């Protein structure tokens, strides 16, 4: 099921630039983003997250979108603990 099959989502959107918050243009390959990294980015952006917010996370890897071998090989993303409400 692709995003094209998802109904519209109308929520407050927050962009967390995790790469910039950690002083990088691009996060390292397979860098696990956890609660600490999200909180660091939110603090630097001076935003607070609220229940129901939609959060977009910038890793810097979009620059490799046209290089599918490099883009797909990177295991970027959130650690389970970051979205399960546990410390991590």
Phi and psi in radians as a Rosetta constraint file:
Dihedral C 1 N 2 CA 2 C 2 CIRCULARHARMONIC -1.614 0.35
Dihedral N 2 CA 2 C 2 N 3 CIRCULARHARMONIC 3.015 0.35
Dihedral C 2 N 3 CA 3 C 3 CIRCULARHARMONIC -1.099 0.35
Dihedral N 3 CA 3 C 3 N 4 CIRCULARHARMONIC -0.428 0.35
Dihedral C 3 N 4 CA 4 C 4 CIRCULARHARMONIC -1.139 0.35
Dihedral N 4 CA 4 C 4 N 5 CIRCULARHARMONIC -0.317 0.35
Dihedral C 4 N 5 CA 5 C 5 CIRCULARHARMONIC -1.676 0.35
Dihedral N 5 CA 5 C 5 N 6 CIRCULARHARMONIC 0.019 0.35
Dihedral C 5 N 6 CA 6 C 6 CIRCULARHARMONIC -1.570 0.35
Dihedral N 6 CA 6 C 6 N 7 CIRCULARHARMONIC 2.317 0.35
Dihedral C 6 N 7 CA 7 C 7 CIRCULARHARMONIC -1.176 0.35
Dihedral N 7 CA 7 C 7 N 8 CIRCULARHARMONIC 2.811 0.35
Dihedral C 7 N 8 CA 8 C 8 CIRCULARHARMONIC -0.979 0.35
Dihedral N 8 CA 8 C 8 N 9 CIRCULARHARMONIC 2.527 0.35
Dihedral C 8 N 9 CA 9 C 9 CIRCULARHARMONIC -2.053 0.35
Dihedral N 9 CA 9 C 9 N 10 CIRCULARHARMONIC 2.084 0.35
Dihedral C 9 N 10 CA 10 C 10 CIRCULARHARMONIC -1.999 0.35
Dihedral N 10 CA 10 C 10 N 11 CIRCULARHARMONIC 1.797 0.35
Dihedral C 10 N 11 CA 11 C 11 CIRCULARHARMONIC -2.578 0.35
Dihedral N 11 CA 11 C 11 N 12 CIRCULARHARMONIC 2.948 0.35
Dihedral C 11 N 12 CA 12 C 12 CIRCULARHARMONIC -1.255 0.35
Dihedral N 12 CA 12 C 12 N 13 CIRCULARHARMONIC 2.271 0.35
Dihedral C 12 N 13 CA 13 C 13 CIRCULARHARMONIC -1.802 0.35
Dihedral N 13 CA 13 C 13 N 14 CIRCULARHARMONIC 2.392 0.35
Dihedral C 13 N 14 CA 14 C 14 CIRCULARHARMONIC -2.187 0.35
Dihedral N 14 CA 14 C 14 N 15 CIRCULARHARMONIC 2.283 0.35
Dihedral C 14 N 15 CA 15 C 15 CIRCULARHARMONIC -1.795 0.35
Dihedral N 15 CA 15 C 15 N 16 CIRCULARHARMONIC 2.089 0.35
Dihedral C 15 N 16 CA 16 C 16 CIRCULARHARMONIC -1.856 0.35
Dihedral N 16 CA 16 C 16 N 17 CIRCULARHARMONIC 1.949 0.35
Dihedral C 16 N 17 CA 17 C 17 CIRCULARHARMONIC -1.525 0.35
Dihedral N 17 CA 17 C 17 N 18 CIRCULARHARMONIC 1.440 0.35
Dihedral C 17 N 18 CA 18 C 18 CIRCULARHARMONIC -1.126 0.35
Dihedral N 18 CA 18 C 18 N 19 CIRCULARHARMONIC -0.719 0.35
Dihedral C 18 N 19 CA 19 C 19 CIRCULARHARMONIC -1.003 0.35
Dihedral N 19 CA 19 C 19 N 20 CIRCULARHARMONIC -0.897 0.35
Dihedral C 19 N 20 CA 20 C 20 CIRCULARHARMONIC -1.126 0.35
Dihedral N 20 CA 20 C 20 N 21 CIRCULARHARMONIC -0.688 0.35
Dihedral C 20 N 21 CA 21 C 21 CIRCULARHARMONIC -1.075 0.35
Dihedral N 21 CA 21 C 21 N 22 CIRCULARHARMONIC -0.493 0.35
Dihedral C 21 N 22 CA 22 C 22 CIRCULARHARMONIC -1.680 0.35
Dihedral N 22 CA 22 C 22 N 23 CIRCULARHARMONIC 0.175 0.35
Dihedral C 22 N 23 CA 23 C 23 CIRCULARHARMONIC 1.310 0.35
Dihedral N 23 CA 23 C 23 N 24 CIRCULARHARMONIC 0.510 0.35
Dihedral C 23 N 24 CA 24 C 24 CIRCULARHARMONIC -2.227 0.35
Dihedral N 24 CA 24 C 24 N 25 CIRCULARHARMONIC 2.654 0.35
Dihedral C 24 N 25 CA 25 C 25 CIRCULARHARMONIC -1.372 0.35
Dihedral N 25 CA 25 C 25 N 26 CIRCULARHARMONIC -0.630 0.35
Dihedral C 25 N 26 CA 26 C 26 CIRCULARHARMONIC -2.448 0.35
Dihedral N 26 CA 26 C 26 N 27 CIRCULARHARMONIC 2.373 0.35
Dihedral C 26 N 27 CA 27 C 27 CIRCULARHARMONIC -1.196 0.35
Dihedral N 27 CA 27 C 27 N 28 CIRCULARHARMONIC 2.612 0.35
Dihedral C 27 N 28 CA 28 C 28 CIRCULARHARMONIC -1.046 0.35
Dihedral N 28 CA 28 C 28 N 29 CIRCULARHARMONIC 2.738 0.35
Dihedral C 28 N 29 CA 29 C 29 CIRCULARHARMONIC -0.971 0.35
Dihedral N 29 CA 29 C 29 N 30 CIRCULARHARMONIC 2.357 0.35
Dihedral C 29 N 30 CA 30 C 30 CIRCULARHARMONIC 1.068 0.35
Dihedral N 30 CA 30 C 30 N 31 CIRCULARHARMONIC 0.455 0.35
Dihedral C 30 N 31 CA 31 C 31 CIRCULARHARMONIC -1.236 0.35
Dihedral N 31 CA 31 C 31 N 32 CIRCULARHARMONIC 2.113 0.35
Dihedral C 31 N 32 CA 32 C 32 CIRCULARHARMONIC -1.447 0.35
Dihedral N 32 CA 32 C 32 N 33 CIRCULARHARMONIC 2.152 0.35
Dihedral C 32 N 33 CA 33 C 33 CIRCULARHARMONIC -1.617 0.35
Dihedral N 33 CA 33 C 33 N 34 CIRCULARHARMONIC 2.095 0.35
Dihedral C 33 N 34 CA 34 C 34 CIRCULARHARMONIC -2.073 0.35
Dihedral N 34 CA 34 C 34 N 35 CIRCULARHARMONIC -3.009 0.35
Dihedral C 34 N 35 CA 35 C 35 CIRCULARHARMONIC -0.979 0.35
Dihedral N 35 CA 35 C 35 N 36 CIRCULARHARMONIC -0.753 0.35
Dihedral C 35 N 36 CA 36 C 36 CIRCULARHARMONIC -1.043 0.35
Dihedral N 36 CA 36 C 36 N 37 CIRCULARHARMONIC -0.774 0.35
Dihedral C 36 N 37 CA 37 C 37 CIRCULARHARMONIC -1.171 0.35
Dihedral N 37 CA 37 C 37 N 38 CIRCULARHARMONIC -0.691 0.35
Dihedral C 37 N 38 CA 38 C 38 CIRCULARHARMONIC -1.151 0.35
Dihedral N 38 CA 38 C 38 N 39 CIRCULARHARMONIC -0.734 0.35
Dihedral C 38 N 39 CA 39 C 39 CIRCULARHARMONIC -1.168 0.35
Dihedral N 39 CA 39 C 39 N 40 CIRCULARHARMONIC -0.668 0.35
Dihedral C 39 N 40 CA 40 C 40 CIRCULARHARMONIC -1.075 0.35
Dihedral N 40 CA 40 C 40 N 41 CIRCULARHARMONIC -0.808 0.35
Dihedral C 40 N 41 CA 41 C 41 CIRCULARHARMONIC -1.114 0.35
Dihedral N 41 CA 41 C 41 N 42 CIRCULARHARMONIC -0.769 0.35
Dihedral C 41 N 42 CA 42 C 42 CIRCULARHARMONIC -1.070 0.35
Dihedral N 42 CA 42 C 42 N 43 CIRCULARHARMONIC -0.728 0.35
Dihedral C 42 N 43 CA 43 C 43 CIRCULARHARMONIC -1.123 0.35
Dihedral N 43 CA 43 C 43 N 44 CIRCULARHARMONIC -0.773 0.35
Dihedral C 43 N 44 CA 44 C 44 CIRCULARHARMONIC -1.163 0.35
Dihedral N 44 CA 44 C 44 N 45 CIRCULARHARMONIC -0.545 0.35
Dihedral C 44 N 45 CA 45 C 45 CIRCULARHARMONIC -1.482 0.35
Dihedral N 45 CA 45 C 45 N 46 CIRCULARHARMONIC -0.129 0.35
Dihedral C 45 N 46 CA 46 C 46 CIRCULARHARMONIC 1.029 0.35
Dihedral N 46 CA 46 C 46 N 47 CIRCULARHARMONIC 0.808 0.35
Dihedral C 46 N 47 CA 47 C 47 CIRCULARHARMONIC -2.205 0.35
Dihedral N 47 CA 47 C 47 N 48 CIRCULARHARMONIC 2.687 0.35
Dihedral C 47 N 48 CA 48 C 48 CIRCULARHARMONIC -2.095 0.35
Dihedral N 48 CA 48 C 48 N 49 CIRCULARHARMONIC 2.474 0.35
Dihedral C 48 N 49 CA 49 C 49 CIRCULARHARMONIC -1.564 0.35
Dihedral N 49 CA 49 C 49 N 50 CIRCULARHARMONIC 2.432 0.35
Dihedral C 49 N 50 CA 50 C 50 CIRCULARHARMONIC -2.158 0.35
Dihedral N 50 CA 50 C 50 N 51 CIRCULARHARMONIC 2.709 0.35
Dihedral C 50 N 51 CA 51 C 51 CIRCULARHARMONIC -0.946 0.35
Dihedral N 51 CA 51 C 51 N 52 CIRCULARHARMONIC 2.307 0.35
Dihedral C 51 N 52 CA 52 C 52 CIRCULARHARMONIC 1.646 0.35
Dihedral N 52 CA 52 C 52 N 53 CIRCULARHARMONIC -0.187 0.35
Dihedral C 52 N 53 CA 53 C 53 CIRCULARHARMONIC -1.140 0.35
Dihedral N 53 CA 53 C 53 N 54 CIRCULARHARMONIC 2.595 0.35
Dihedral C 53 N 54 CA 54 C 54 CIRCULARHARMONIC -1.809 0.35
Dihedral N 54 CA 54 C 54 N 55 CIRCULARHARMONIC 2.160 0.35
Dihedral C 54 N 55 CA 55 C 55 CIRCULARHARMONIC -1.947 0.35
Dihedral N 55 CA 55 C 55 N 56 CIRCULARHARMONIC 2.184 0.35
Dihedral C 55 N 56 CA 56 C 56 CIRCULARHARMONIC -1.770 0.35
Dihedral N 56 CA 56 C 56 N 57 CIRCULARHARMONIC 2.325 0.35
Dihedral C 56 N 57 CA 57 C 57 CIRCULARHARMONIC -1.967 0.35
Dihedral N 57 CA 57 C 57 N 58 CIRCULARHARMONIC 2.109 0.35
Dihedral C 57 N 58 CA 58 C 58 CIRCULARHARMONIC -1.607 0.35
Dihedral N 58 CA 58 C 58 N 59 CIRCULARHARMONIC 2.167 0.35
Dihedral C 58 N 59 CA 59 C 59 CIRCULARHARMONIC -1.880 0.35
Dihedral N 59 CA 59 C 59 N 60 CIRCULARHARMONIC -0.313 0.35
Dihedral C 59 N 60 CA 60 C 60 CIRCULARHARMONIC 1.643 0.35
Dihedral N 60 CA 60 C 60 N 61 CIRCULARHARMONIC -0.198 0.35
Dihedral C 60 N 61 CA 61 C 61 CIRCULARHARMONIC -1.296 0.35
Dihedral N 61 CA 61 C 61 N 62 CIRCULARHARMONIC -0.169 0.35
Dihedral C 61 N 62 CA 62 C 62 CIRCULARHARMONIC -1.041 0.35
Dihedral N 62 CA 62 C 62 N 63 CIRCULARHARMONIC -0.460 0.35
Dihedral C 62 N 63 CA 63 C 63 CIRCULARHARMONIC -1.106 0.35
Dihedral N 63 CA 63 C 63 N 64 CIRCULARHARMONIC -0.303 0.35
Dihedral C 63 N 64 CA 64 C 64 CIRCULARHARMONIC -1.750 0.35
Dihedral N 64 CA 64 C 64 N 65 CIRCULARHARMONIC 0.182 0.35
Dihedral C 64 N 65 CA 65 C 65 CIRCULARHARMONIC -0.941 0.35
Dihedral N 65 CA 65 C 65 N 66 CIRCULARHARMONIC -0.682 0.35
Dihedral C 65 N 66 CA 66 C 66 CIRCULARHARMONIC -1.406 0.35
Dihedral N 66 CA 66 C 66 N 67 CIRCULARHARMONIC -0.013 0.35
Dihedral C 66 N 67 CA 67 C 67 CIRCULARHARMONIC -2.007 0.35
Dihedral N 67 CA 67 C 67 N 68 CIRCULARHARMONIC 1.454 0.35
Dihedral C 67 N 68 CA 68 C 68 CIRCULARHARMONIC -1.048 0.35
Dihedral N 68 CA 68 C 68 N 69 CIRCULARHARMONIC -0.554 0.35
Dihedral C 68 N 69 CA 69 C 69 CIRCULARHARMONIC -1.106 0.35
Dihedral N 69 CA 69 C 69 N 70 CIRCULARHARMONIC -0.839 0.35
Dihedral C 69 N 70 CA 70 C 70 CIRCULARHARMONIC -1.236 0.35
Dihedral N 70 CA 70 C 70 N 71 CIRCULARHARMONIC -0.772 0.35
Dihedral C 70 N 71 CA 71 C 71 CIRCULARHARMONIC -1.116 0.35
Dihedral N 71 CA 71 C 71 N 72 CIRCULARHARMONIC -0.840 0.35
Dihedral C 71 N 72 CA 72 C 72 CIRCULARHARMONIC -1.270 0.35
Dihedral N 72 CA 72 C 72 N 73 CIRCULARHARMONIC -0.534 0.35
Dihedral C 72 N 73 CA 73 C 73 CIRCULARHARMONIC -1.187 0.35
Dihedral N 73 CA 73 C 73 N 74 CIRCULARHARMONIC -0.378 0.35
Dihedral C 73 N 74 CA 74 C 74 CIRCULARHARMONIC -1.439 0.35
Dihedral N 74 CA 74 C 74 N 75 CIRCULARHARMONIC 2.181 0.35
Dihedral C 74 N 75 CA 75 C 75 CIRCULARHARMONIC -1.563 0.35
Dihedral N 75 CA 75 C 75 N 76 CIRCULARHARMONIC 1.146 0.35
Dihedral C 75 N 76 CA 76 C 76 CIRCULARHARMONIC -1.421 0.35
Dihedral N 76 CA 76 C 76 N 77 CIRCULARHARMONIC 2.729 0.35
Dihedral C 76 N 77 CA 77 C 77 CIRCULARHARMONIC 2.472 0.35
Dihedral N 77 CA 77 C 77 N 78 CIRCULARHARMONIC -3.087 0.35
Dihedral C 77 N 78 CA 78 C 78 CIRCULARHARMONIC -1.420 0.35
Dihedral N 78 CA 78 C 78 N 79 CIRCULARHARMONIC 2.462 0.35
Dihedral C 78 N 79 CA 79 C 79 CIRCULARHARMONIC -1.285 0.35
Dihedral N 79 CA 79 C 79 N 80 CIRCULARHARMONIC 2.626 0.35
Dihedral C 79 N 80 CA 80 C 80 CIRCULARHARMONIC -0.941 0.35
Dihedral N 80 CA 80 C 80 N 81 CIRCULARHARMONIC -0.703 0.35
Dihedral C 80 N 81 CA 81 C 81 CIRCULARHARMONIC -1.101 0.35
Dihedral N 81 CA 81 C 81 N 82 CIRCULARHARMONIC -0.424 0.35
Dihedral C 81 N 82 CA 82 C 82 CIRCULARHARMONIC -1.280 0.35
Dihedral N 82 CA 82 C 82 N 83 CIRCULARHARMONIC -0.503 0.35
Dihedral C 82 N 83 CA 83 C 83 CIRCULARHARMONIC -1.881 0.35
Dihedral N 83 CA 83 C 83 N 84 CIRCULARHARMONIC -0.076 0.35
Dihedral C 83 N 84 CA 84 C 84 CIRCULARHARMONIC -1.656 0.35
Dihedral N 84 CA 84 C 84 N 85 CIRCULARHARMONIC 0.018 0.35
Dihedral C 84 N 85 CA 85 C 85 CIRCULARHARMONIC 1.432 0.35
Dihedral N 85 CA 85 C 85 N 86 CIRCULARHARMONIC 0.169 0.35
Dihedral C 85 N 86 CA 86 C 86 CIRCULARHARMONIC -1.712 0.35
Dihedral N 86 CA 86 C 86 N 87 CIRCULARHARMONIC 2.788 0.35
Dihedral C 86 N 87 CA 87 C 87 CIRCULARHARMONIC -1.228 0.35
Dihedral N 87 CA 87 C 87 N 88 CIRCULARHARMONIC 2.515 0.35
